[in-house]
Amino acid sequence: MKDEKSKKSTTSRRSFIKTGAVASSIFIVPRHVLGGLGYIAPSDQLNLAAIGAGGKGASDIANASVNGRERVTALCDVDFSGSAKRSVERFPKAKLYSDYREMLDKEKNIDAVTISTPDHVHGPAASYAMQRGKHVYVQKPMTHNIREARMLTEMARSNKIVSQMGNQGGSNPLLNMVQGWIDSDALGKISKVQVWTNRPVWPQGGAMAKPDPSKKPKDLDWNLWLGPAEQKPYTPNLHPFSWRGWWDYGTGALGDVGCHLIDIPFRTLGLKYPTDAECSVGAVYTDMWNADYHPEGCPASSFITLHFGATEKSKSPIEMTWSDGGIRPSHPDIIPANNDIGGHDSANGVLIIGEKGIISTNINDSSPLMPKLYLNDGTTDFGPETEPNDEPEYGHQRRWVDACKAGFNSPEHKGLTSSFDYAGPMTETVLMGNLAIRSYMLQKENSEGKMDFFARKKLLWDGENMRITNLEEANQFVGRTYRPGWEV
């Protein structure tokens, strides 16, 4: 009888979370009588867990808890001796795990999880959670590769999972200003978008230390940190941050900030899958003649060109360029020479270029958008000099939590700015740049017995079928190989 009673209680609470309300003809005692002002009944709380409780994960789970409005029941991290201690201190009643698979199998009452791990674990962790009916908030980029992004998008839809990617700039209300300029045809025909960043600001793969198991921190579970990646000895400095420079674990400058910056034109212009991708990369010269680019690591800089077909919001084809490593586009003539382009110091930004003028902006989580419209006739329109929303990260996590409570078919879920239906295709576009970069270094022996970089060409992309159509060897980078037990 006890098990049956517990089962009924859990079912009732989950029913509330799915519908967002419980209809009843029974008289309800006001909550303030039961628990004081601000009291939240346990049945009204979401049971949250974090996969990755340190670094960005600490703020993600804190913001999702909405100042204690929701219940954090479990925390998972491969090393609780570092920044994850903040989450343990904030949520002392949460159970601690090092393996998210064990946590999700044991903690049956978890309703939703935040996933804030290195990029290579995003897909496996989200897949494991969604298969068990858990709503998911996944840091950017949504996945490590294109195939994972497509699979997670379809899985969330078929399993009715409330999803959100952690590109919180997408919830910045000032995006509406950019959208309004585009929808009102202020720029006229738009044909070009330029996006750039000062990233990477971390050591790239070729510059990293060699494996040295003797230096592994005693509290770090290295095997669980590797997750789906190939088993290798401990390498110093990868954890907790410099993994971004290695393809096995990170997605480079594009993965770090591309989902913030590329989001702006992708969203406001209504873009779909790109039709092609082309790139060149910078090299580190070890002497006058020898250039070094470690094939296992991201390059120091890259330049990528993507093309998109016309959409409802962009009536003509669009060319988008991306540059990283501190390389930025030329200063447009219609923007005063002393004005920044993009964000502060012109270090990161977006230019949307039309026949009548230019939008200069930079929405991401570290440099607020102050959108600026410059028209050829001298007209300008600037966004405010202060943030329009003082809620943490524009309420990006809180809105996801509200949607989890309201349910998959609710207006709250449909109103999320980065549910997987949107974030999946956008992430695929971001990762197309990395597919081009990795293909750029492919070599094979030519007829003279010498090694050729044979893939340095425009790659034609069939977005619906996720395939490069003119270079079969490039398709190896659409997905990845997984260690057993970590598949998506």
Backbone hydrogen bonds, N-H to C=O, Kabsch-Sander energy under -0.5 kcal/mol:
donor,donor_aa,acceptor,acceptor_aa,energy
5,K,1,M,-2.4
6,S,2,K,-2.3
7,K,3,D,-2.4
8,K,4,E,-2.2
9,S,5,K,-2.0
10,T,6,S,-2.3
11,T,7,K,-2.5
12,S,8,K,-2.4
13,R,9,S,-2.2
14,R,10,T,-2.6
15,S,11,T,-2.2
16,F,12,S,-1.7
17,I,13,R,-2.0
18,K,14,R,-2.2
19,T,15,S,-2.0
20,G,16,F,-3.6
33,V,30,P,-1.1
34,L,30,P,-1.2
35,G,31,R,-3.0
36,G,32,H,-1.2
39,Y,36,G,-1.9
41,A,39,Y,-0.5
44,D,41,A,-2.1
45,Q,42,P,-1.3
48,L,46,L,-0.8
48,L,71,R,-3.4
49,A,112,A,-1.5
50,A,74,A,-1.5
51,I,114,T,-3.4
52,G,50,A,-0.7
52,G,76,C,-3.1
57,G,54,G,-2.0
58,A,55,G,-1.0
59,S,55,G,-0.8
60,D,56,K,-2.3
61,I,57,G,-2.4
62,A,58,A,-1.6
63,N,59,S,-2.8
64,A,60,D,-2.1
65,S,61,I,-1.4
66,V,63,N,-0.9
67,N,62,A,-0.7
69,R,65,S,-0.8
69,R,66,V,-1.5
70,E,65,S,-2.4
71,R,46,L,-2.0
72,V,70,E,-0.5
73,T,48,L,-2.6
73,T,71,R,-0.7
74,A,48,L,-1.1
75,L,95,K,-3.0
76,C,50,A,-2.4
77,D,97,Y,-2.3
82,G,79,D,-0.7
85,K,82,G,-1.9
86,R,83,S,-1.5
87,S,84,A,-0.7
88,V,84,A,-1.6
89,E,85,K,-2.5
90,R,86,R,-2.0
91,F,87,S,-2.5
94,A,91,F,-1.7
95,K,73,T,-2.5
97,Y,75,L,-2.4
100,Y,98,S,-0.5
103,M,99,D,-2.1
104,L,100,Y,-2.6
105,D,101,R,-1.7
106,K,102,E,-2.1
107,E,103,M,-2.9
108,K,106,K,-1.5
110,I,107,E,-1.4
111,D,47,N,-2.7
112,A,47,N,-1.7
113,V,135,H,-2.6
114,T,49,A,-2.3
115,I,137,Y,-3.1
116,S,51,I,-2.8
116,S,114,T,-0.5
120,H,249,Y,-1.6
121,V,118,P,-2.0
122,H,118,P,-0.6
122,H,119,D,-1.1
123,G,119,D,-0.6
125,A,121,V,-2.5
126,A,122,H,-2.6
127,S,123,G,-2.6
128,Y,124,P,-2.3
129,A,125,A,-2.2
130,M,126,A,-2.9
131,Q,127,S,-2.2
132,R,128,Y,-0.5
132,R,129,A,-1.1
133,G,130,M,-2.0
134,K,129,A,-2.2
135,H,111,D,-2.3
136,V,162,V,-1.5
137,Y,113,V,-2.4
138,V,164,Q,-2.5
139,Q,115,I,-2.7
140,K,166,G,-0.5
147,R,478,V,-2.7
149,A,145,N,-1.6
150,R,146,I,-2.2
151,M,147,R,-2.3
152,L,148,E,-2.8
153,T,149,A,-2.0
154,E,150,R,-2.1
155,M,151,M,-2.4
156,A,152,L,-2.6
157,R,153,T,-1.6
158,S,154,E,-2.5
159,N,155,M,-2.5
160,K,157,R,-0.7
161,I,156,A,-2.6
163,S,161,I,-0.6
164,Q,136,V,-1.3
165,M,418,S,-1.9
166,G,138,V,-2.6
167,N,165,M,-1.2
168,Q,166,G,-1.0
170,G,167,N,-2.6
171,S,168,Q,-2.1
172,N,169,G,-1.6
175,L,172,N,-2.2
176,N,173,P,-1.7
177,M,174,L,-0.8
178,V,174,L,-1.3
179,Q,175,L,-2.8
180,G,176,N,-2.3
181,W,177,M,-1.9
182,I,178,V,-2.0
183,D,179,Q,-3.0
184,S,180,G,-2.0
185,D,182,I,-1.5
186,A,181,W,-2.4
188,G,185,D,-0.6
191,S,189,K,-0.5
191,S,353,I,-1.5
192,K,353,I,-1.4
193,V,319,E,-2.6
194,Q,351,L,-2.5
195,V,321,T,-2.7
196,W,349,G,-2.0
197,T,323,S,-1.7
205,G,245,G,-1.7
207,A,204,Q,-1.8
208,M,205,G,-1.5
212,D,234,Y,-2.9
215,K,212,D,-2.2
216,K,213,P,-1.5
220,L,217,P,-1.4
221,D,78,V,-2.2
221,D,219,D,-0.5
222,W,220,L,-1.2
225,W,221,D,-2.0
226,L,222,W,-2.4
227,G,223,N,-1.4
229,A,226,L,-2.4
238,L,235,T,-1.3
241,F,237,N,-0.5
242,S,237,N,-1.1
243,W,238,L,-1.5
244,R,241,F,-1.6
245,G,242,S,-1.6
246,W,243,W,-2.1
247,W,296,E,-2.3
248,D,296,E,-0.5
249,Y,246,W,-1.1
250,G,243,W,-0.5
250,G,246,W,-3.5
252,G,244,R,-1.6
255,G,251,T,-2.1
256,D,252,G,-1.8
257,V,253,A,-2.3
258,G,253,A,-0.7
258,G,254,L,-2.0
259,C,254,L,-0.6
260,H,257,V,-1.1
261,L,257,V,-2.3
262,I,258,G,-2.4
263,D,258,G,-0.6
264,I,260,H,-0.6
264,I,261,L,-1.2
266,F,262,I,-2.3
267,R,263,D,-2.7
268,T,264,I,-2.4
269,L,265,P,-2.1
270,G,267,R,-0.7
271,L,266,F,-1.7
275,T,307,H,-3.0
276,D,307,H,-0.7
277,A,459,L,-2.0
278,E,305,T,-1.8
280,S,303,F,-1.9
282,G,301,S,-2.9
284,V,292,D,-1.9
285,Y,283,A,-0.6
286,T,284,V,-0.6
286,T,290,N,-2.3
287,D,290,N,-1.0
291,A,289,W,-0.6
292,D,284,V,-3.1
293,Y,291,A,-0.5
297,G,294,H,-1.9
298,C,245,G,-2.2
303,F,280,S,-2.8
304,I,322,W,-2.9
305,T,278,E,-2.9
306,L,320,M,-3.1
307,H,276,D,-1.0
308,F,318,I,-2.5
311,T,314,S,-3.4
315,K,313,K,-0.6
318,I,308,F,-2.0
319,E,191,S,-2.1
320,M,306,L,-3.2
320,M,318,I,-0.5
321,T,193,V,-2.3
322,W,304,I,-2.7
323,S,195,V,-1.6
324,D,302,S,-2.0
325,G,199,R,-4.0
326,G,197,T,-1.9
327,I,324,D,-0.6
328,R,326,G,-0.5
335,I,332,P,-1.2
339,N,336,P,-1.9
343,G,348,N,-2.7
346,S,343,G,-2.2
347,A,344,H,-1.6
349,G,196,W,-2.1
350,V,361,T,-2.4
351,L,194,Q,-2.6
352,I,359,I,-2.5
353,I,192,K,-2.7
353,I,351,L,-0.6
354,G,352,I,-0.5
354,G,357,G,-3.0
355,E,189,K,-1.8
356,K,187,L,-2.7
357,G,187,L,-0.5
358,I,374,Y,-2.9
359,I,352,I,-2.3
360,S,358,I,-0.5
360,S,372,K,-2.8
361,T,350,V,-2.3
364,N,362,N,-0.7
364,N,367,S,-0.7
372,K,360,S,-2.1
373,L,381,D,-2.7
374,Y,358,I,-2.8
374,Y,372,K,-0.5
375,L,379,T,-2.8
376,N,356,K,-3.1
378,G,375,L,-2.1
381,D,373,L,-1.7
383,G,371,P,-3.0
394,Y,391,E,-1.9
395,G,392,P,-2.1
396,H,393,E,-2.0
399,R,395,G,-2.9
400,W,396,H,-1.1
401,V,397,Q,-2.2
402,D,398,R,-2.5
403,A,399,R,-2.1
404,C,400,W,-2.3
405,K,401,V,-1.9
406,A,402,D,-1.9
407,G,403,A,-2.5
410,S,407,G,-1.5
414,K,410,S,-2.2
415,G,411,P,-1.7
416,L,413,H,-1.5
422,Y,419,S,-1.8
423,A,419,S,-3.1
424,G,420,F,-2.3
426,M,422,Y,-1.8
427,T,423,A,-2.8
428,E,424,G,-2.4
429,T,425,P,-1.8
430,V,426,M,-2.1
431,L,427,T,-2.7
432,M,428,E,-1.2
433,G,429,T,-0.8
433,G,430,V,-1.0
434,N,430,V,-0.6
435,L,431,L,-2.1
436,A,432,M,-2.0
437,I,433,G,-2.1
438,R,434,N,-2.8
439,S,435,L,-2.0
440,Y,436,A,-1.6
441,M,437,I,-0.6
441,M,438,R,-0.8
442,L,439,S,-1.9
444,K,452,D,-1.6
446,N,450,K,-3.4
449,G,446,N,-2.1
452,D,444,K,-2.8
454,F,452,D,-1.4
455,A,442,L,-0.7
456,R,453,F,-0.7
457,K,455,A,-2.1
459,L,277,A,-3.2
460,L,458,K,-0.6
461,W,275,T,-2.6
462,D,467,R,-3.1
463,G,461,W,-0.9
466,M,462,D,-0.8
466,M,463,G,-0.6
467,R,462,D,-1.6
469,T,460,L,-2.4
469,T,467,R,-0.5
474,A,471,L,-1.5
475,N,472,E,-1.7
476,Q,473,E,-1.1
477,F,474,A,-1.7
478,V,475,N,-1.5
483,R,228,P,-1.5
486,W,483,R,-1.9
